[in-house]
């Protein structure tokens, strides 16, 4: 299990998908742009700006709910959030006002509350 820590740039809530900003601080990830879709992992603790945040980058995280085991989890267009499957990601990206979205896999649901975190590189999906 790899845990890393960063200083928060903004308020972060445990369970949010996060990235490292250009200034080196942790902020929420989003599938709307190439730089914001490069994920560092999932925040383990909540934090205020400049607080330390522990990030799970490649292990089991079990604080979610309502997941379907076996589904892959994808970064959302909404900052810090994720979609519970590809169909939900595709529907959101197709209906968005942006020209496309960056498909980033966050991990795979292994239970209704657990995801094995495995971040992939973003792939642009043109709508």
N, C-alpha and C positions, 0 to 999 in steps of 0.2 A: 504494500500500500504506500502510495506516495502522497504525502501531505506537504503543501507549501503554504507559506504565509506572505501576505502583502498588506500594505496600508490601503485602506478604503479611500476612494476619491469621493464617493457619494454614500448615502445610506444604503446598506446592503442587508437583506434578510436571509437567514439560513434557508438553504434549498434553492436559492436563485442561481442561475447559470451566469458565470462571470467571465470577464476578460481583463487583460492588462491594457490600460490606455497608453497613448504615446508618451505621456509624462511618467509612466512607470507605476501608476496607482491602479487599484482594482476598481472596476466599474461593471455595470450590468452588460451582458452580451445581448445582441439582437441580430436577426437574420436579414436586416434591411441593407446593410453595407458590408463590403469585404473586410474592412478593418474591425468592425464591431462583431463580426461573425466568427472571429478566431477566438475560440473559448479556452480559458485556463482550466475550467472545471466547475464544480458546484460548491458554493459557500457552505461551510459547516456551521459557522456561527453568524449571528447578526452583528452589525457594526455601524457606527457613525463615522463620518468623515475623519480620516487620519487614524482610526482604530485599526488594530491588526485583525485580519480575516484569515482563518484557516481554509484552505481550498483542497477538496478531494479531486484529484486529477485522474485516478485510474483504479478505483476500488469500489466496493459496495456502499451505497448510500441508502438508508432505509427510512427516511422521514417523509416520503411522499404518500399519497393515497389515491385509490381509484384506478390504478394501472392494470393493464392486461399483461400477464406474464408472457414473455416471448416477443412482445412488440418492441420495435426500436423507437427510441425517444429522440425528437429533433428540436433544435433551437427554434424559438418562436420569433415572430416579427415584433412581439411585445417585449421590451427590454427585461431580461432576467428570467423570462418564462420559457416553457418548452411545450411542444405538442406531443400527445401520447402515441402518435403513429404517423406514417407518411401521408395517409389520406387527409388527415386534418391539416398537416403542413401544406399540402398541395392546394387544398380548398382555400386556405387563408392567403397563400401567395397568389393564386389566380384572381381572387377578389380584391386584392390590395391595389392601392393607387400607384404603387411603384412598378417599374418595368419588369421586375423579377425579384427573386430572393436568393439568399445563400443557404443552401442545404448543408447543415452541420449536424452530424449525429452526435448526440450527447452520451448515449449508452443504450443498454437493453434492459427492459423490465424483467426482473427475475421473480417478482412476487407482486402483490397488489400495492405494496409500499416501497419496494426496493428496486433500485436501478444499479446495474454494474456500469460504472462510469467508464466510458471509452470514447474519448473525443476524436473526431475525424477532422480533416481539413475541409473547409467550406468549398462547395461546388455551386457555381451560379446556375440557377434554374430560370430561364427566360419564359415569361408567360405569353 
